[in-house]
Amino acid sequence: MNIATRPPSRERARMRKVAALLAVLGLGCASASSAAASSIEPSRPAGSRLWSLDGRTAVVTGGSKGLGRAIVEELVAQGCTVLTCARDVAPLADLVGESGSGSGCCIAIEADVSTAAGREALVSEAERRFGARGLGLLVNNVGTNLRKPSTEYTDAEYEMLHATNQVRVSQP
């Protein structure tokens, strides 16, 4: 591929991240490794699908920005019905509903999975939406940190970190 046809560096970086995630999930190329994923360049016509998740279901926590949003976009583009949550769903407005190029769609709810109420809301919505079909994929993409030594955390700070980073999404 010559330099004139290469996608912008931001798009290449996004493609590397998604390819690495797919390799970890076992959904990408069988030979994908971190070295291979970092050198991936598009070799198919724009808009074509390398693989498909038609009819599959997914929950992606923290899907409103960054890597979480990239994952939601890719799953929807590949035909997956994605339920995502965020503390602020406004950035997801353009993704909600049917995708323009396939059978996938995005459902967004406002939920803070660091709280029991937020986790319960997400699980309830997943059960309501996916019911008998069940859940096919779970991408737990939430996390937080405090920029100080852990020996200086208050009990409340430790509980907040634990609830956000370590408590299972399915635990109400």
N, C-alpha and C positions, 0 to 999 in steps of 0.2 A: 504494500500500500504506500503510495507516495504521500508526501507531506501535505499536498493540496487536498487530498481526499480524507485525511484523518479528522476525526471529530475533535472538537475543542477539548483542551486538557481537563476541564471540569467534567465533561461527559465521559471521558476515558477513565477518570478517577471513580466516577459513579459506577461505571461498568465493571471496574475491577472489584469494587466493594460488593456489588450484587453477585458477581461471579464467585467470589470467595465465599459469600454466604450460601449460595446454592451448592457449592462443593461441600461445605460443612453439613448442610441438610441432606446431602446425598442426592440432590436433584439436578446437579450439573453434570458435566462430562466426567466419566469414570476416571480419566487420567488427570483431572484437574488437581493441581497442587498450588500452594501459595506462590511458587515461582511462576507457574503457568498462568495462574489467575492474574498476576501482576503484569503480564505481557499480552493480555487478551486485546485484540483489535477486532472491530467488527468486520466480518467477511461475508455478510449476507445483505441482501437488499434492505433498505430502510422499510420498516413496517412488517417485515416477515417475521414469523415466529420460529425460533429454534426448538422450542419445546412447548408443552401445553399443560395447563392445570384445569382445563374445562371441567366444570362440575365439582371441583374440590372446594373445600371451605377452609378458612384460616382466621385466626385471631392474631392481631399484631398490636401489642401495647405500645403506647408512645409513638403513634403513627403520624403525627402532625408535622414533623420537621426532621431534617437530617437523614440519617440512615433509615430510621423508621418509616419516613415518608417514601424514600426510594424503594424500600421493600414493598410497601403497600402498592405503589404505582406499578412495580414489576409484576406482582402477583395478580393484580387486576388486569393488566395487559395480557397476561397469560391465561386468562379465563377464570380465575379464582374468585369466589365470593368472599370478600374480606370484611370482617368486623374489626374495626380499630377503635381505640379510645385515646383520649388526651384530656388534660385538664382544661384546654381551650380548643374546641373543635372548629372555630372560625377558619383557621388555615386549611381545613379539609373540605370546605364548601365546594371547591372546584372538582373534587374527586368523588363526592357522594353521588350515588345513582349509577346508572349504566355507563360502562365504558364506551367510548366512541368506536373502538376497533375490535370488539370481541364480545364474548359472553360474560366477562367478569363484571363485578360491581363492588362498590365500596359502601359500607354502612359505618357511620361514625356516631359514637356516643360520648358524652362528657362524663368522664370517670377518672378519679385519682386512685390508682391501684395501690398506693401506699396506705390507703385507709380500708378498713373492713367494708364500709358502705360502698366504696368504689369498686372493690373486688366483687362484691355481691352483685352490684349493678351489671358488671361486665359478664359474669357467669350467667346471670338470669337472662340477659339479652342474647347470649350465645345459645343457651338452651331454647329460647323462644324462636330464634331465627333458624337454627340448624337442626333442632329436634332430632327427628329420626335419621337424618343424613349424618349427624355427628360431626365432630370437629376433625379435620384432616391435618392441619398445621397449627402450631402455636409458636409465635415469635415473641419472646419476652424481651422487649426493647426498652424497658425503663431502667433508670438507675440515677443515682446521685452521689455526691461526695461532699466532704467538708475539707477545706484546705488548711488543716492543722493536724498535729500529731494525734493519733487515736487515744493516747493517754490523757489528752485534754478534753475529750468529749464529755458532755454532761449526759446524764441518764436519758433525758429527753432526746438529745441529738443521736445517741446510740440507737434508741428505739426507732426513731425516724429512719435512720440509715438501714436498719435491719428490716423494717417494714417495706421499704422501697426496693432494696437490692436482694433480699434473701427470702422473703416470705413468698410462697407459691401463689401465683395468680388465682388458682382455683381454690385457695383457702379463704373462705369468707370471714 
